[in-house]
């Protein structure tokens, strides 16, 4: 029996199953609903087809050998709803991935809680329901947290952990370790709608849609700018690191200007930027910002940022060798 279980056999459950199977682990992919024989067989076939197709695409892209597809897919063990109790009882960690309604979560967490061992860690993959709303529905809330995977779950490294006040340190440590063991990069955030990535990307996507609506630029031009401008930069340097690198004063002045010319609410800088301006904590240029740079080799750090950025431009195929002298 598998030590890991994905409860819910939809897109997210399948992605999580691939992530663990790729990393060498057996995982139970549990159908959360009881179905008649024909419906259960159709869902099982659909799930395995999607899993195999995803693995085959990775192989076609050179990320793995095609010969490994069968081996990896075989690590995913399909479990019908009737057999869920046994699979849940054996799991060290369960990933709930049923539809995004409180009622569906309530039913799923009750089923999981009724069969899991007391020491098993239970996580919800919800993207919209707060961990504090779900914790009261869990039998042993101290071993519960939200674990938000970014699609495709088997491809994107970051997973966002959102804990409630009662989440034990052991549950956090074990979840972090499990994620790191399969090649993920766990980040922890508090009880907040949208976690980190969805909260940031929603603002960007809405603003892109507004620019199209306002006739500022076409969809194609915006996508070109975000892929090779915004995207390349923020793939090389974190958003908060970027504030410090350029200076909080740059963000302060840019926000003031756009608040005046575009929208006073959307572009208003948060109070923390004003406080940093008053205190002279502007980032790298003053030795402290969101990060502390005192005692740091600033020249080496700047070189590192340039190296990271150059690597992104290089990988995108956009770096050109220096031009030779030409006669005009």
C-alpha positions in Angstrom: 0.0 0.0 0.0 1.2 3.5 -0.8 2.4 5.8 1.9 0.9 8.8 0.1 -2.6 9.3 -1.1 -4.3 11.9 -3.3 -8.0 12.0 -2.3 -9.9 13.1 -5.4 -9.0 11.8 -8.9 -9.4 15.0 -10.9 -6.8 17.2 -12.6 -5.0 18.2 -9.3 -5.0 14.7 -7.9 -3.5 13.3 -11.1 -0.8 16.0 -11.1 0.1 15.3 -7.6 0.2 11.5 -8.3 2.6 12.2 -11.2 4.9 14.3 -9.0 5.3 11.5 -6.4 5.5 8.7 -9.0 8.2 10.6 -10.9 10.2 11.0 -7.7 10.0 7.2 -7.2 7.1 6.9 -4.7 4.0 4.8 -4.8 0.9 6.9 -4.4 -2.8 6.0 -4.1 -5.1 8.0 -6.4 -8.4 7.7 -4.7 -11.8 8.3 -6.4 -13.7 10.3 -3.8 -17.1 9.4 -5.1 -18.9 6.0 -5.3 -19.8 5.2 -8.9 -21.3 2.3 -10.8 -18.9 -0.1 -12.4 -19.0 1.4 -15.9 -18.5 5.0 -14.6 -15.7 4.0 -12.3 -13.9 2.2 -15.2 -14.3 5.3 -17.5 -12.8 7.6 -14.8 -9.9 5.2 -14.2 -9.1 4.9 -17.9 -9.3 8.7 -18.3 -7.0 9.3 -15.3 -4.4 6.8 -16.5 -4.6 8.2 -20.1 -3.9 11.7 -18.8 -1.1 10.5 -16.6 0.6 8.6 -19.4 0.1 11.4 -21.9 1.7 13.9 -19.4 4.7 11.6 -18.9 5.0 11.0 -22.6 5.1 14.7 -23.3 7.9 15.1 -20.7 9.8 12.4 -22.5 9.2 14.0 -25.9 10.6 17.2 -24.5 13.7 15.5 -23.3 12.9 15.7 -19.6 13.0 11.9 -19.2 13.4 8.7 -21.1 10.3 7.3 -23.0 11.2 3.9 -21.6 10.5 5.1 -18.0 6.9 6.0 -18.7 5.4 2.6 -17.9 7.5 2.3 -14.7 6.5 5.7 -13.4 2.8 5.3 -14.3 2.7 1.9 -12.5 3.6 3.7 -9.3 0.1 5.3 -9.3 -2.4 2.9 -7.7 -6.0 3.5 -8.6 -8.3 3.2 -5.6 -12.1 3.1 -5.9 -14.2 4.9 -3.3 -15.2 1.6 -1.7 -11.5 0.8 -1.0 -10.6 4.2 0.2 -10.6 3.4 3.9 -7.8 0.9 3.6 -5.7 3.3 1.4 -6.3 6.2 3.8 -5.4 4.1 6.9 -2.0 3.2 5.4 -1.1 6.8 4.3 1.4 9.0 6.1 0.2 12.0 4.1 -3.0 12.7 2.3 -3.7 15.4 -0.3 -7.4 16.3 -0.5 -8.2 17.6 -4.0 -12.0 17.6 -4.3 -14.1 20.4 -5.9 -13.8 23.9 -4.5 -17.0 24.0 -2.4 -17.1 24.0 1.4 -19.6 21.1 1.3 -17.4 19.0 -0.8 -14.4 19.7 1.4 -16.5 18.9 4.5 -17.5 15.5 3.1 -14.0 14.7 2.0 -12.3 15.7 5.2 -14.8 13.7 7.2 -14.1 10.6 5.1 -10.3 11.2 5.4 -10.5 11.8 9.2 -12.6 8.7 9.7 -9.9 6.4 8.4 -6.5 8.1 8.6 -4.2 7.3 11.5 -3.9 10.1 14.1 -0.3 10.9 13.1 -1.0 11.2 9.4 -0.6 14.7 7.9 -3.7 15.9 6.0 -3.6 18.7 3.5 -6.1 20.5 1.3 -5.1 21.7 -2.1 -7.8 24.4 -2.1 -7.0 27.6 -3.9 -9.9 29.6 -2.5 -10.9 28.4 1.0 -9.0 29.6 4.0 -7.2 27.0 6.2 -9.0 28.4 9.2 -12.3 27.6 7.6 -11.3 24.0 7.0 -9.3 23.2 10.2 -12.5 22.8 12.3 -13.7 20.1 9.9 -10.6 17.9 10.5 -10.4 15.4 13.3 -6.8 16.1 14.3 -6.5 19.7 13.3 -2.9 19.9 14.6 -1.8 17.8 11.7 -3.7 19.8 9.1 -2.7 22.6 6.7 -3.4 23.9 3.2 -0.9 22.9 0.5 -1.5 24.8 -2.7 0.1 23.3 -5.8 0.6 25.4 -9.0 -0.5 23.7 -12.2 0.8 21.6 -13.7 1.4 20.2 -10.2 4.2 17.8 -11.4 6.1 20.6 -13.2 6.0 23.8 -11.3 8.4 23.6 -8.3 6.8 25.9 -5.8 4.1 24.7 -3.4 2.5 27.1 -1.0 1.9 26.0 2.7 -0.8 27.9 4.6 -1.0 27.0 8.2 -3.6 27.8 10.9 -2.6 28.6 14.6 -3.1 25.0 15.6 -0.9 23.5 13.0 1.9 21.6 14.8 5.6 22.3 14.0 5.9 18.5 13.3 3.2 18.7 10.6 5.0 21.6 8.9 8.4 20.0 9.1 7.1 16.7 7.7 5.3 18.5 4.9 8.3 20.5 4.0 10.5 17.4 4.0 8.1 15.5 1.8 7.9 18.3 -0.7 11.6 18.8 -0.8 12.2 15.1 -1.2 10.2 15.1 -4.5 12.0 18.2 -5.8 9.5 20.9 -4.7 10.3 24.3 -3.3 7.9 24.9 -0.3 7.0 28.4 0.8 5.0 29.2 3.9 2.4 32.0 4.2 -0.2 33.0 6.7 -3.9 32.8 6.7 -4.7 34.9 3.6 -6.9 34.6 0.5 -4.9 33.9 -2.6 -1.7 32.7 -0.9 1.3 34.3 -2.5 1.4 33.5 -6.2 -2.4 33.7 -7.0 -2.7 37.0 -5.1 0.1 38.5 -7.2 -0.8 37.0 -10.5 -4.5 38.0 -10.2 -3.4 41.7 -10.1 -1.2 41.3 -13.2 -3.8 39.4 -15.2 -6.5 41.9 -14.4 -4.3 44.8 -15.3 -3.4 43.1 -18.6 -7.1 42.6 -19.4 -7.7 46.3 -18.6 -5.0 47.4 -21.0 -6.6 45.4 -23.8 -10.0 46.9 -23.0 -8.5 50.4 -22.9 -6.7 49.9 -26.2 -3.2 50.4 -24.6 -1.8 47.3 -26.4 -2.9 44.1 -28.1 -2.9 40.7 -26.4 0.0 39.7 -28.5 2.1 42.7 -27.5 1.3 42.4 -23.8 2.2 38.7 -23.9 5.5 39.5 -25.6 6.3 42.1 -23.0 5.4 39.9 -20.1 7.2 36.8 -21.3 10.4 38.5 -22.3 10.4 41.6 -20.0 8.5 41.1 -16.8 8.8 37.3 -16.8 12.5 37.1 -17.5 13.3 39.7 -14.8 11.1 38.1 -12.1 12.4 34.7 -13.0 15.9 35.9 -12.1 15.1 38.1 -9.2 12.3 37.9 -6.6 9.7 40.7 -6.5 10.7 41.9 -3.0 14.4 41.6 -3.9 13.6 43.7 -7.1 12.2 46.5 -4.9 15.4 46.6 -2.9 17.7 46.3 -5.9 16.2 49.3 -7.7 15.2 51.1 -4.5 12.0 51.6 -2.6 12.1 55.3 -3.7 11.7 54.2 -7.3 8.6 52.2 -6.4 7.3 55.1 -4.2 7.6 57.7 -7.0 6.3 55.4 -9.8 3.3 54.5 -7.6 2.6 58.2 -7.0 2.7 59.0 -10.7 0.5 56.1 -11.8 -1.9 56.7 -9.0 -2.3 60.2 -10.3 -2.6 59.3 -14.0 -4.3 55.9 -13.9 -6.1 55.0 -10.7 -5.5 56.3 -7.2 -6.6 53.1 -5.5 -5.0 50.4 -7.7 -1.6 52.2 -7.8 -1.4 53.5 -4.2 1.8 52.3 -2.5 1.2 50.5 0.8 2.1 52.3 4.1 5.2 50.2 4.5 6.8 51.9 1.5 6.1 55.3 3.0 7.7 54.2 6.3 10.8 53.0 4.5 11.1 56.3 2.7 10.9 58.2 6.0 13.4 55.9 7.6 15.8 56.0 4.7 15.6 52.2 4.2 15.6 52.3 0.4 17.3 48.9 -0.2 20.7 48.0 -1.6 21.7 51.7 -2.1 21.3 52.5 1.6 22.4 49.1 3.1 18.9 48.0 4.2 15.4 47.7 2.8 13.3 44.6 3.1 16.6 42.8 3.4 19.7 43.8 5.3 22.8 44.3 3.1 25.2 45.5 5.8 28.4 43.5 5.7 27.5 42.1 2.3 29.8 42.1 -0.7 27.7 44.4 -2.8 29.8 44.1 -5.9 29.5 40.3 -5.8 25.8 40.5 -5.2 25.2 42.8 -8.1 27.3 40.4 -10.3 25.1 37.5 -9.1 21.9 39.3 -10.0 23.4 40.0 -13.5 24.4 36.4 -13.9 20.9 35.2 -13.0 19.3 37.6 -15.4 21.7 36.8 -18.2 21.0 33.1 -17.7 17.3 33.7 -18.3 17.9 35.8 -21.4 20.4 33.2 -22.7 17.9 30.3 -22.1 15.2 32.2 -23.9 17.6 32.4 -26.9 17.6 36.2 -26.9 21.2 36.9 -26.1 23.3 37.9 -29.1 27.1 38.0 -29.4 28.7 41.4 -29.7 28.6 43.0 -33.1 31.7 43.4 -35.2 32.8 46.7 -36.5 31.0 47.7 -39.6 31.8 50.3 -42.2 29.0 52.9 -42.9 
